[in-house]
Each structure stands twice: as C-alpha cells, then as structure tokens.
Amino acid sequence: MGTWSTSAFGNDFALDWAQDLQESKDLFFIEDTLNNVLSPDSADYLEAPFAAEGLAAIEVLARLYGKPGEDDENTEDVDAWVEEVSKKASKRRTDLIEKSQRAIEHILSERSELRELWQDSEHYADWRASVEALKARIGA
C-alpha cells in the first residue's frame, strides 16, 4: 500500500475508495463499507484494504456531520461530494455513528492488519492518535 500520511486519505486504498464514492449519491456506499469492516468474514482478521476504506468512510461521515479532519489535495473531491450529499442527507444517522465507533475499535484491535502495519512503523503513535481523533469527531 502506498502511504504518505497518517490521515484517513493518506494512502492508495482510501483514494481509490474515494473515487468510487463519487458514483454514489447517498450514504449507501459508506454504510456498505462499514458493513465490510464489521462483517463476520472480517471478525477474526481485518485486512488492511478494508480497514483503510473504513477509515475513509468514517472520515467522510464526520465531514458530512460538520466535524472534518485535515483538508488537502486528497480531500477536495470528497469535500465536493459531501457538499452535494449534505443537501439531501442532513439528518445524523445514529446507526452509522454506532457502526463507525465499532469499526474504529476493530481497526485498532489486535485483529487488524492495518494496525499491525502501522505498529511496525515509526509513525504508529501518530497514526493511532489520528484514528482516535477521528473516533472523537464522529462521536461528537
């Protein structure tokens, strides 16, 4: 995986996911992504691509609910999507907030390949802090 940042969109998996997001006009794609992270198939071991996509989906949801993270060139298309969808989906979906919280717990768990990969790097503490900050924003 190409990674250049600890932010949710600082890797190739998330950017590929964000391109697919552009085809969606509602929250179904976000919910489907969270369901992949929380699926029984991922319960024993969550593979890195699913975890990275899950963090991207949660970041989009946080942005949609007015709690954005960092803005950079990687988030421009996402922010345009959020602006368009927010006109139709302004009501907070507590079910997606709850799934997001559970997904983050799974991504940070011992059963997560993405956590393992970051733990083997010198930037693990920064990545974990970024994920914990996202958890706080989505829960606020």
C-alpha distance (Angstrom), angle and dihedral (degrees) to the residues before:
residue distance angle dihedral
M1 . . .
G2 3.78 . .
T3 3.79 107.1 .
W4 3.80 128.0 175.7
S5 3.79 103.4 158.2
T6 3.79 142.1 29.2
S7 3.82 90.4 -128.0
A8 3.80 120.3 106.6
F9 3.81 91.8 -103.2
G10 3.80 96.4 41.6
N11 3.81 95.4 104.0
D12 3.79 141.7 60.5
F13 3.82 95.9 -111.3
A14 3.80 92.2 57.1
L15 3.80 93.8 45.7
D16 3.80 91.4 50.3
W17 3.80 88.5 49.3
A18 3.82 90.4 49.4
Q19 3.81 90.0 54.9
D20 3.81 89.8 54.5
L21 3.81 89.4 47.5
Q22 3.80 89.1 64.3
E23 3.82 89.4 69.5
S24 3.81 91.0 57.5
K25 3.78 122.5 85.2
D26 3.81 98.6 -172.8
L27 3.81 141.9 27.6
F28 3.81 96.9 -79.9
F29 3.82 94.1 98.3
I30 3.81 91.2 50.6
E31 3.80 91.8 48.4
D32 3.81 91.4 46.8
T33 3.81 90.1 52.1
L34 3.81 91.8 50.6
N35 3.81 89.4 48.0
N36 3.83 88.9 54.9
V37 3.81 90.4 54.5
L38 3.80 91.3 47.8
S39 3.82 97.9 39.8
P40 3.80 121.1 122.8
D41 3.83 87.4 -115.4
S42 3.81 89.1 63.2
A43 3.80 97.0 40.6
D44 3.81 96.4 93.8
Y45 3.80 96.4 37.4
L46 3.79 127.9 5.0
E47 3.79 111.3 -152.2
A48 3.81 118.0 -134.9
P49 3.84 97.4 -114.1
F50 3.81 92.2 56.2
A51 3.80 91.6 45.9
A52 3.82 93.1 49.4
E53 3.80 90.7 48.1
G54 3.80 89.5 48.2
L55 3.79 91.9 54.5
A56 3.81 89.7 48.6
A57 3.81 90.7 51.2
I58 3.80 91.5 49.3
E59 3.80 90.8 48.7
V60 3.81 90.0 52.5
L61 3.79 90.2 49.7
A62 3.81 91.0 49.4
R63 3.81 89.5 51.0
L64 3.79 90.7 48.5
Y65 3.81 89.5 54.2
G66 3.80 93.9 48.9
K67 3.81 99.1 -98.8
P68 3.83 103.3 107.9
G69 3.76 126.1 175.0
E70 3.78 126.2 -149.0
D71 3.79 120.0 -22.9
D72 3.78 120.1 -141.3
E73 3.78 140.4 134.1
N74 3.81 89.5 -71.0
T75 3.80 92.7 61.0
E76 3.82 100.7 46.4
D77 3.83 95.6 94.6
V78 3.80 90.9 41.9
D79 3.80 91.2 52.4
A80 3.82 90.7 49.8
W81 3.82 89.2 51.5
V82 3.81 90.9 48.2
E83 3.80 91.0 50.8
E84 3.80 91.8 51.7
V85 3.81 96.6 44.2
S86 3.81 94.1 43.3
K87 3.79 88.2 69.6
K88 3.82 88.6 64.6
A89 3.82 104.5 26.9
S90 3.78 106.7 42.3
K91 3.82 95.6 135.4
R92 3.81 114.1 95.8
R93 3.77 111.5 -118.6
T94 3.78 106.5 -142.8
D95 3.81 90.7 -167.1
L96 3.82 90.0 61.5
I97 3.81 91.4 45.5
E98 3.80 89.5 53.2
K99 3.83 92.0 46.8
S100 3.81 89.2 48.9
Q101 3.79 91.8 53.7
R102 3.81 91.6 48.8
A103 3.81 91.1 46.1
I104 3.80 91.9 53.0
E105 3.80 90.7 50.1
H106 3.81 89.1 52.7
I107 3.82 92.5 46.1
L108 3.81 90.1 52.5
S109 3.80 93.5 45.3
E110 3.79 130.1 101.8
R111 3.83 87.8 -104.6
S112 3.82 94.2 66.0
E113 3.79 122.7 100.7
L114 3.81 90.8 -162.3
R115 3.81 90.8 56.8
E116 3.81 89.2 48.3
L117 3.79 91.8 51.6
W118 3.79 92.4 49.4
Q119 3.80 91.8 43.6
D120 3.80 88.5 58.3
S121 3.81 90.3 55.3
E122 3.77 131.6 76.4
H123 3.82 89.5 -118.4
Y124 3.80 98.4 62.0
A125 3.81 95.1 112.5
D126 3.81 91.1 50.9
W127 3.81 92.3 47.8
R128 3.79 92.7 48.1
A129 3.81 90.9 48.4
S130 3.82 89.1 51.0
V131 3.81 91.5 51.6
E132 3.81 91.9 45.6
A133 3.83 89.5 50.7
L134 3.81 89.5 51.6
K135 3.80 89.2 50.3
A136 3.79 90.0 52.9
R137 3.81 92.5 47.5
I138 3.80 94.7 49.1
G139 3.79 90.9 47.9
A140 3.80 95.6 47.7
